[in-house]
Structures are given as structure tokens and as C-alpha cells.
């Protein structure tokens, strides 16, 4: 073959490959962000701290894992109706626990604490509060909220983070 034909075919193949590549790229990679004269800084939400966000993320993942495992049992055709009923009750129980945790978080936040975390454990209720200092009366108020709204005999564990 002629050198010109080989060069032409090589360049044509390169153009073809590149055009297919750019056609298949997601379009949002080429969005132009308008520039402004304002300085852009990091936005920090002071109401939630990273520690509490991590705790909530892990708790949500744990709850979702329990629900997903039981949903897999419910939709399975290989398990008995009794096992499906147990799985449905476990899902309802988990959703009730989520609701109670959220209720306790809201009630404790009403006492003036900006960051609150509540988790039902096997034999206790873990309460984490962000505060500089908590007096005995404030701790007793938190325990009272937990006892009055948890409807269980679980003992609360109070952890103070400053």
C-alpha cells in the first residue's frame, strides 16, 4: 500500500475512535460553571457535627440492613408462612424502634441540646448529647424523657460530648 493511504487510514481510525469516545461520555462533564467575583468558601453546618452525622449514618445503615434481610425472607418463596410472619414482625419492630429513636432525639433537642443521638441497643438505650457541661438535674431530665417515652425497661446510657 501507499504511504499516503496508510496515513489516511490511521488518522481516520483515530478520529473515529475519538468521536465514539466523546459521544459515549456523560454530558454533565462538560457543563460550564459561571464564574463570579465572589469568594467561594466551605459551608459548614454548625447544627450538626461530623461525629453525630457519622453516628446517624451508621445507625441508618444498621436499621436498613435489618429491614433488607427481613424483606428478603418475606419475598422468598422458599420459606414457610410462619417464617414470613416472623420477618414481617421484625420489620415492624425495627420501624417502631426507628420512630422511637427519632421521637427521643426530638424531645431531648427541645431541652436545648443542639446535637443528640439515640440508639436502642440490646439491653440499654444509648444517648449521646453534645454539651459543655451537664448538671445532675439536666441528666435527670434526659433520663426522665427516655423512661417516659421508651415504653421499655431498658436502662439509658448517657454520654456527654463537648
C-alpha positions in Angstrom: 0.0 0.0 0.0 0.9 3.5 -0.5 2.2 5.5 2.5 -0.5 8.2 1.9 -3.3 5.6 2.2 -1.8 4.1 5.4 -1.5 7.6 6.9 -5.1 8.4 5.9 -6.5 5.2 7.3 -4.5 5.6 10.6 -5.8 9.2 11.1 -9.3 8.2 10.0 -9.3 5.4 12.6 -8.1 7.7 15.3 -10.8 10.3 14.5 -13.4 7.5 14.5 -12.3 6.1 17.9 -12.1 9.6 19.5 -15.5 10.6 18.2 -17.1 7.4 19.6 -15.3 8.0 22.9 -16.7 11.6 23.2 -20.2 10.5 22.2 -20.3 8.0 24.9 -19.1 10.3 27.7 -21.7 11.6 30.1 -22.8 15.1 29.1 -22.6 16.6 32.6 -18.8 16.5 32.4 -18.9 19.5 30.0 -21.2 21.8 32.0 -19.6 25.2 32.3 -19.9 26.8 35.8 -20.3 30.5 35.5 -17.5 32.4 37.2 -18.3 35.0 39.8 -16.3 37.6 41.6 -17.4 36.3 45.0 -15.1 34.1 47.0 -16.4 30.6 47.5 -15.8 29.0 50.8 -16.6 25.8 52.6 -20.1 25.7 54.0 -20.2 24.2 57.5 -23.5 23.4 59.1 -23.0 24.3 62.8 -26.1 22.4 63.9 -24.6 19.0 63.1 -21.2 17.9 63.7 -19.3 15.2 61.7 -19.3 12.9 64.7 -23.0 12.9 65.0 -23.5 12.7 61.3 -21.3 9.6 61.3 -23.3 8.0 64.2 -26.6 8.7 62.4 -25.3 7.3 59.1 -24.1 4.1 60.8 -27.4 3.7 62.7 -29.4 4.2 59.5 -27.3 1.6 57.7 -27.8 -0.9 60.6 -31.6 -0.4 60.5 -31.7 -0.7 56.7 -29.7 -3.9 56.9 -32.1 -5.5 59.3 -35.1 -4.4 57.2 -33.5 -5.6 54.0 -32.6 -9.0 55.5 -36.2 -9.5 56.6 -37.6 -8.3 53.3 -35.6 -10.9 51.6 -37.2 -13.5 53.8 -40.7 -12.1 53.1 -40.3 -12.2 49.3 -38.6 -15.6 49.2 -40.7 -18.5 48.0 -38.5 -21.0 49.8 -39.6 -20.1 53.4 -42.7 -21.0 55.3 -45.5 -18.6 56.1 -44.5 -18.7 59.8 -41.0 -17.5 58.9 -42.5 -14.8 56.8 -44.7 -13.7 59.6 -41.7 -13.5 62.0 -39.8 -11.5 59.4 -42.7 -9.1 59.0 -42.9 -8.6 62.7 -39.2 -7.9 62.8 -39.6 -5.3 60.1 -42.5 -3.6 62.0 -40.4 -3.8 65.2 -37.4 -2.2 63.5 -39.6 0.6 62.1 -41.1 1.2 65.6 -37.6 1.4 67.0 -36.6 4.0 64.4 -39.7 6.0 65.2 -39.0 5.9 68.9 -35.3 6.9 68.4 -36.4 9.9 66.3 -39.0 10.9 68.9 -36.5 10.8 71.7 -34.0 12.8 69.7 -36.6 15.5 69.1 -37.7 15.6 72.7 -34.1 15.9 74.0 -33.4 18.6 71.4 -36.3 20.5 72.8 -34.4 20.6 76.1 -31.9 22.9 74.4 -29.2 20.4 73.1 -28.1 21.0 69.5 -26.7 17.6 68.8 -28.4 14.5 70.2 -28.1 10.8 69.2 -30.3 8.0 70.5 -29.8 4.3 69.7 -31.7 1.3 71.1 -29.2 -1.5 72.0 -29.9 -5.0 73.2 -30.1 -4.2 76.9 -29.9 -0.4 77.0 -30.6 2.9 75.3 -27.6 4.9 74.3 -28.0 8.7 74.4 -25.2 10.9 73.2 -25.5 14.7 73.9 -23.2 17.5 72.8 -22.9 20.0 75.7 -20.1 21.8 77.5 -21.4 20.6 80.9 -24.4 18.7 82.1 -25.7 19.1 85.6 -27.3 16.3 87.6 -30.7 17.9 87.1 -30.2 18.1 83.3 -29.1 14.5 83.2 -32.1 13.5 85.3 -34.4 15.4 82.8 -32.8 13.4 80.0 -33.3 10.1 81.8 -36.9 11.1 82.6 -37.6 11.8 78.9 -36.1 8.4 78.0 -38.0 6.5 80.6 -41.4 8.2 79.9 -41.2 7.7 76.1 -39.3 4.5 75.6 -42.0 2.1 77.0 -39.3 -0.4 77.9 -37.4 -1.3 81.0 -34.1 -0.6 79.2 -31.5 1.5 81.2 -30.3 4.6 79.4 -26.6 5.2 78.9 -25.8 8.9 78.8 -22.6 10.1 77.1 -21.7 13.8 77.1 -19.5 15.2 74.3 -18.1 18.7 74.5 
